[in-house]
């Protein structure tokens, strides 16, 4: 099982904008997570898109290793936007359900 794709969706619920992250695997599983609202949501979505390039092809069950890859692979210690992106991806990785 490998990560095939990571997508973001910008949604509005109760007036607050939300970034939803969906991780899909090559064998039909997917997980959905929410990147907490921490500032410019489009910036969070762009960071998720950047991290997607780092995650595709990896085993989604190695959540802690993938988290370390994102956290330690960031150029500087993550700020609030990068932390929100990492959080959304991590939540989606834990939430693997059949498609």
C-alpha positions in Angstrom: 0.0 0.0 0.0 1.3 3.4 -1.0 0.1 7.0 -0.9 -1.2 7.8 -4.4 -2.5 11.4 -3.9 -3.1 14.1 -1.4 -5.8 16.7 -2.1 -7.0 19.8 -0.2 -10.5 21.3 -0.2 -11.3 24.8 1.1 -14.7 24.8 2.9 -16.7 27.1 5.0 -18.5 25.9 8.0 -20.3 28.1 10.5 -18.6 31.1 8.9 -15.0 29.9 9.6 -13.0 28.8 6.6 -11.6 25.3 6.9 -8.9 23.3 5.0 -9.8 19.7 4.5 -7.1 17.2 3.5 -7.7 13.9 1.8 -5.0 11.2 1.5 -5.7 8.4 -1.1 -3.8 5.1 -1.4 -3.2 3.0 -4.4 -5.4 0.2 -3.0 -8.6 2.2 -2.5 -8.3 3.5 1.1 -8.6 7.1 1.9 -8.5 9.3 5.0 -9.7 12.8 5.6 -8.4 15.3 8.1 -8.8 19.0 9.0 -5.9 21.4 9.0 -6.8 23.7 11.9 -7.5 27.3 10.8 -4.3 29.1 11.6 -4.1 32.0 9.2 -4.2 32.2 5.4 -6.0 28.9 4.5 -4.7 29.1 0.9 -1.2 29.2 2.3 -1.9 26.0 4.3 -3.3 24.4 1.2 -0.1 25.3 -0.7 2.1 23.8 2.0 0.0 20.6 1.9 0.5 20.5 -1.9 4.2 20.8 -1.4 4.3 18.1 1.2 2.2 15.9 -1.1 5.2 15.6 -3.3 7.2 14.2 -0.4 4.5 11.7 0.7 3.4 10.1 -2.6 4.8 6.6 -2.9 5.3 6.1 0.9 3.4 3.6 3.1 0.6 5.6 4.8 0.8 3.3 7.8 4.1 4.8 8.8 2.4 7.9 10.2 5.1 8.9 12.7 7.9 8.5 10.1 6.0 10.6 7.6 5.3 13.3 10.3 9.1 13.4 11.0 9.8 13.7 7.3 7.5 16.8 7.1 8.6 18.4 10.4 12.4 17.8 10.0 12.4 18.3 6.3 11.0 21.8 6.6 13.6 24.4 6.0 13.1 26.1 9.3 11.2 25.1 12.4 7.6 25.0 11.3 5.4 28.0 12.0 1.7 28.1 12.4 0.9 27.6 8.6 3.3 24.7 8.2 2.1 23.1 11.5 -1.5 23.3 10.3 -0.5 21.6 7.1 1.3 18.8 8.9 -1.6 18.4 11.3 -4.2 18.0 8.4 -2.0 15.4 6.6 -1.4 13.5 9.9 -5.1 13.4 10.7 -5.9 12.1 7.2 -3.2 9.4 7.6 -4.7 8.1 10.8 -8.2 8.1 9.2 -7.8 5.4 6.6 -11.2 4.0 5.6 -12.3 1.9 2.5 -13.3 3.9 -0.5 
